[in-house]
Amino acid sequence: MNRRTFLEWQTGLFALALVGDRFGGRATAAPKFSKNPFTLGVASGDPASDGFVLWTRLAPDPIQGGGMRPDPVRVAWEVAEDEGMRKIVRKGEAIASPELAHSVHVELEGLAADRWYWYRFRAGDAESAVGRARTMPPLQATPGKLRFAFASCQDYHYYYTAWQHLAQEKDLDLIVHLGDYIYENGPRPDRPRQHNSPEIVSLGDYRNRLALYKTDEHLQAAHLLAPFVVTWDDHEVENNYAGAMDQEGSRPEEFLKRRAGAYQAYYEHQPLRSFSKPIGPDMQLYRRISFGRLADFFVLDTRQFRSNQPCGDKSGKPCDGFFDPRATMLGEKQERWLADGLSHASAQWNVLAQQVILSGFDRGQTDDEPSYSMDQWSGYYSARNRLTRFLNEAKPSNPVVITGDVHSNWASEVPLDFLDHRSPSVAAEFVGTSITSGGDGGANVEYRDRVLAKNPWLKHYNGQRGYVSCTVTPQAWRADYKTMEYVSKPNGPAQNNASFLVRSGSPTVEKIA
């Protein structure tokens, strides 16, 4: 099957799904469930000033294909102004179709701006938990404060203690997930929890793996708390993939089949808008989320459109392709979209929500043997410098980069050119560690001291697990690094490892705690 034929086939499937959604002639209105169909919880996401997306998936047997008959099912939904669901302001029905694994995506509009709502679903006699969502402030308003957290890299083999603690921060307006929502590999007998199958490659495999992750009670609690804004990194498909290329050197048309299944399953399990519904191996994920005029989130996709790593996907010395001007991380269209958005942005803070470290740094043992990550922006030197030059010349208001991927905490002042230590700083970057990936982690003092000394724009390193909690006002941005004592056992304690401040008008990162 070539790529064109595959796209036509996949488009046909979605057309059938849309027909079922529109007419719903055979949809079951009152199904009977012997088990709870809401095993994967509920979620909200992609909030706007007048609405948001509501999500659930019917899956009474979640990691065995879902356990649903191959028929569409009517699912009722309600939105209320109170947690007790007494003041219902909107309600309706959606069709959970088998073509989309009986997932439901309800896009709400016309709600009041800048307020909290509560929601739930019903299917037959089964009722979901009650989730909480909020609309964003009006686009022309300047709110006094935004509270949000960001996280990434949640390997199921360890315990989601970080989500457990994050869910206790009841004042969060948003939660941003920066990728590696799942991992594709097989079981690891030496780990406290296990994956449910060998390495995943098919649509069914990816559905079951996402379902496994969604069954975690602490992840579900975080989704109940506040709307999520999600983007992916690599492990939603395969480690360090680049566009149509995988690590094994498979033929692109073969890998695109795998990518198509992974992308569809990802859409089916996230609170995303209909424009993100994939067509074959293509999916629209980069987008903009506005919190009034206080903050604009430019949510980036650094995997789908990138060219193959010019120097491979490991760390090492620059190769001949290191300076290749044709190398791209975002692709030409996304680069133009980002530049246009930042050029016309009116928000006080412009947030690049993305996956891999932008700052770039030398982690080599000696000055004579530099070592740079070739899977991060540093491996795409020309593409990276196009972005940093734009930030330096266009000077959008207060650019801040939030990043995942590396299973460690970093705070940095992004240099215009990381090969030139005299470069000015063009943005602040906060890199969050993993929820679990890498196990308990640790201080690694020798590595920290060496890397911080070699790269003066780096202000902080920590190798534990956790997440980053942010408070943003018109005057300043505060980032609190929350770390877990351990994730190899459940219910570990958390602490505030470090706190940093960025004042409006300057990319300087100040340590305050």
N, C-alpha and C positions, 0 to 999 in steps of 0.2 A: 504494500500500500504506500503510494507516494504521498508527499505532504498535501498536495492539492486534493487528492481523493480523500485523504483523512479529514481535511477541513470540511469538505462537502458532507461527508458522513456524519461528522460531529454536529455540523449546523443542522442537519436533518433531525438528529436527536433532539436538539433544543427546540426546533420548530414543533415537533410532536409534543414536547413538554408545554410549550406556550399554548398550543391548541387545547390541551387538557386543562391548563390553568384558566383559559378564557371561557370555555364552555362548560367544563366540569360536569358533563352529563352523567358520567358513571362514578363520580366521586362518592365515596361512602360518607354519609352524614353522621351516623351514630355507630362507629365501630366498637366492637367488644374487645377489651384487652385483658388477658390473663395476668399480664405484668405491667408495671408502670412504663408507659411509652416515653416519659420525659426523663430518661436516665441520663441524658447529656446536658440537662439544665436548660437555661434560657440565657439570652444575651441581648444587649443593645449596642449600637455602634454608629459610626459616621454621623455624629450629630450636626444639625444645622440650626439656624435661629428659629425655625418653625417646625422642626421635627427631627426624626432619627429613624434608624432601622431597628426593627425587632426581629429576633432570630430564635428558632428552636428546630429540633429534628426529632421526629418520632422514631424511637429505636428501643423497643422492649428487650431486644437481645443485642446489645450495642456492638460487641466485638465479634459477632458471628453473622455479619451482613445486615444487622439491624433488626431482623426478626419480623419484618412487615410483609404482608402479602403484596403482590405486584399490582396494586390498585391505588388510584389517587384517593386521598382522604381529606375531608373538610376539617379545617382546624379553626376554631373560634378564638379571637383575641380581644382583649379589653385593655383600655388605658384609663387610669384614674388619677385624680388630684391628691389622693391620700393613700397611705400604705395599706389601710384596711379595705381598699377597693370598694368603698361605698359611693364615692362621687365619680361615677364613670363619665368621662368626657368624649371618648371615642370607642367604637367597637365595630367588629366586622368579621369576615371569614376569609381565609386563604386556603389554597389547595396545596397539600403536601403530595407532590408527585413522585412516583418511583424513579423517574428519570433523573431526579435530583436527590435521590436517597431519602425521600420523604422529609426533606428540609423545608423550612418556611422562612421567607424573607419578606417582612412587611415594611414598606417605606411610608412613613407618616409625614404629612404636611399639614399646615394650617393650625398648628398648636401655638400657644402663647410663648413668646421668647423668654429666655433666661429664667426658667423655672424647672423644678423637679416634677417628674411624673412616675407612676408605678404601673406595671403591666403584668399580664399573665395570659396563658393559653389554655384552651380546653379542646380535647378530642374525645368524643363519646362521653363516657362518664369519668374520664381522667382529667385531672387539673394539674397544671405546672406550679412550680414555686413562683413567688411574686418577685419580680426584678425591679430595679430602680434605674431610671434614665433621666436625662435632662436635655433641654434645648439650650443652644448657645445664646449669648447676648445679641441684640440687634447689631447688624454690620456696622452701623455708624456710632454705636455706643462705645465708650471707653471704660470698661469695668475697673474696679479698684484692685481686684485680685483674681488670679487663676491658681488653682491647686491641681497638680496632676502628678502622676508617677509614670515611669517607664521601666520596661523590663525586657528580657530576651532569653533565649537558650534554655529551654526547660526539658532536658533529658529526663524521661520518665523513670529511669533506673534509680533515681534518688527521690527524696521526699520534698514536696512542694511547700516547705516551711516558709519561704519568702512570700508566697501567695497568702499563706495563713496570716502573716503579720500585715501584709499590705491591705488585706480585706478589713483590718481593724482601723484603717485611716478613713473614717467616715466622711471627711470633708473633701474628698477628691472629686474634682469636676470631670476628669478624664483619666483613662489609663491607656498608654501607648505601648503596643507590643512591637518590637523592632526585629522580629524574625526568629527562626528556629523554634516555631511553635511545636513542632514534632521533630523526631529524629528517625531516619530511615533504616537504621541498621538492625541487626537481629538481637536476640537475648544475650545478656552478659551474666553468666552464672555467679560471678564474684560480686554482683551488685545486689542491694537489698530489694529492689523491685525489678520486674522483668518485662521486656517487650513480649507481644503476643504472637510473634511469627518471625521467621527469618527475614532478611532484608526485603523491603517492600518494593514492588515494581509495577503492579497493576492498579487499575482504578479501585477494585475491591480491596486490595491490600491497603491502599492509602485511606480508604474510608474506615476500615477497621482500626488502623493505627490512630487516626484522628479521634475516633470514638473512644479508644482506650484512654487517650490523654484527657478527653473531655469528661470522663467519669470521675476524675479526681475532685474530691469535695472542696479543696481549697481553691483550685482554679475556678470551679463553679461559683464559689463565694465571691471571688473577685469580679467575675462577670455579672453577678447580681448587684454589685455595689455601684457601678458607674459605667457609662458607655466606653467601649473600647475603640481605639483607632489602630488597625493592624496593618502590617506589611510583612513580607517574607524575607528570608535570607536564602541560604542554600539547602539546608536539611529538610525543608518542606518537599524537596525533590531528591537531591543527592549532594553530598559534600563537595563544595568548591566548584559546582558546575558554572559554566559561563555561556550564556545564551543557548545555543543548540549543541554545545559540547559538554560531555561529561568527563570524569576523571579517567575512565577506562579507554577513551579513544573510540567509543562506539560510533557507528555511522550516524550522522545527524538525524536522518529520518527515523532511525530506531529510537534514539534518545527522545525525539520530539513526541513519539507515542507515549513514552513513559511520562514526559513532562505534562502532556495533555491530561492524563489520568490524575496526576498529582494536583494540577491546577484546578480541575473540576472538583475534586474532593476538598481542596482548601476552600473554594467558594462555598461549597455545601455546608461547611462547618463554621463559617464566620459571618458576623453581622455586616455584610457588605451590600452596597446598592446594586441595582440591576445592571448598571453599566459595567460592573466588574464581572458579570457572568462570562466565563471564558468561551471562546470559539476555538475548539481544538487546542493546540498548544499555545494560544495567545490569550492574554488576559490584561485588562486595563486596571492597574493597581495604583499608579501614581496619581495623586489628587491633592486637593487643598482643603483644609479644615480651618475655619476662622472662629476665634473667640472674641467677637466684636473687633474693636480696633486695638485691643491689647496684644493679641498674638495671632499670627498666621502660622499654621503647620503645613509645610510643604512635605508631603509624605512621598518618599522616593522609592524607586525599584532599581536596585543596583545589580540584579541578576539576569533578568529576562533579556535585556538589550545589550549587555556588555559583550565586547569582543573577547576572544580567548586570551588568557593571561599571557602577555608578551614574553615573560621570563619563567613560565611555569607557575604553579600555585603554592610553592613552598617559600621559605625565607632564604635570602642569600644576597650575593653581590649583584649589582646591576648587570644585565646582559646587553647584547646589541639592541634588543627590542625595547629596552627600558625607556628610551626617549621617543618612541614611535608616535608621531602626531596622529596617526590613524587609530590608535587604540582608544577605546571609549568605555566608560563605565555605565553611562546612562543611555547611550544612543543619541543620535542627532535630534530626534523629535523631542525627547524628554529634556535634553539640554536646552533647547529653544523655549520649551514650556517653562522651565525653571527660571531662565534668564528673564523672560517676559513677565512672569509673576513677581519676581523680586524687583524688577524695574518699576512696576506700577503698584507695589505694595504700599499700603497706608498704615499698617499695623506698627505698634511700638516695638514689638519683638518679632523677628522672622526666624522661625524654627525649621531647620532641616532635619526631619525625622528619617533616619536612614541606618544602614547596616554596618558598614566597615569604616575603620578609623580614617579620618580625613587628614589629621595633623601630620602623619608620617613621622617615623623616628628610626634611628639606627639602634639596633639591639645587639650589634656585634660584640665579640669578646674584646677586641682591640680596635684602635683607630685605623690600623692598617687593614683590617678585615671587616668592613661594614656589612651589615645584614639588614635587609628591609623585607617586610612582608609583601610578597608579590600578588597575593589575593586581595589585599586592601588597596585603597587609593594610591598608596606609595608605589605599587607595581604598575600603575597607569599614570606615570609621571606627567605626561603632557595633558591628559584629560583632567587630572587633579589641578594642575596649574592654570588651566583654562577657567576652572571654577574659582580658584582663589584670586586670580587676577580680576575676574569679574567682581568679586566681593570688594576688592581693593579699589577698583575704579568706579563702579556704580554706587558703592557705599549704601546699600539698603540698611534701614534702621536696625541696629542691634541684631546681627545674625548670630544665632546660637545653634550648634550642631549637637544632636543627641544620637548616640551610637550604641550598638550592641556588639555581638559576634565573638569577642575575644576572651570571654569568661574571666574578666578582671576589670577592676575600676581604674579609670584614668581621668584626670582633669588637665586641660590643656588650653593654651592660647595658640590658635591655628596659625602657623607661619605662612607667609606668602609663598616661600620656597623652602622646603625642609632641608635642601642641600646647601642653603646659604644661611648660616646662623645669624647674619645681620639683617635678615628679612623682618619687615614689620609684621605684627599680628593683624589678622583680618577678621577673626571671629573667635568666640569661645567654643570649646567642645567638651561635653560631658559624656564619658563612655561608661556605660553601666555593665556590671558583671553579669554572670548568668544566674538564673533561678536555681539551677542544679548542676549544669554541665561542668564536668571536671571534679565532681565530688566536693569534699569539704573545703578544699583550698587551704591557703595559708599565706604567711607574710612574704616569704622569699626575699629576705632583706638584701642579700648580695645582688640579686637581679635588680631590685628596686633602686638601690643606690647607684649601680653602674649605669642604668638606662636614664635615670633622672639627671645624672651628671653629664652625660653625653648629649642630651637634648634639652636645652634650657627652657624651651617652651612648655615642657611637661611639668606639671605642678603636683601631681599626686599619683600614687599607684597603690592598689590593694588587691590581693588575690583570693579573697573569700567570696562566698555566694551572697546574693541579695538583689536589691533593686535601688532605684534612685527616686526620691521624692522631691518635687520642685514646687516652690512658691514664687509666683511672678506678679509683680506690681509695675505700674508705670515707671517707678524709680529704680527697681533692682530685680535681679533674678537670684534666688537662693536655691542651691542644690544640696540635699542631704543624702549622703551615701549610707544606706541601711544594710548592714551585713549580718549574716547568720553564723552562729558559733559552729554549727554543723548541719548537714542535710543527709547524712548517712543513717541517722535515726530520726524518728518523728518528733515533733514538738520542741525543736531546739530554740533557745533564746536568741533575740536579736539585739543589736545595738546600733547607735548612730556612730559610724566609724569616722566620718569627717564631713565638714560642711564648707561650702564655697559660695562666694558672692560675686556677681557681675553687675556693675552699676551701669545704668543706661548711658549710652554715649561712649563706652569704652569696652574693648574686648579683654581687659585685664581680669584675671581670675584671682580673687583674694581668698585665702584660707581663713575662716572665721571660727572654726571649731575642729 
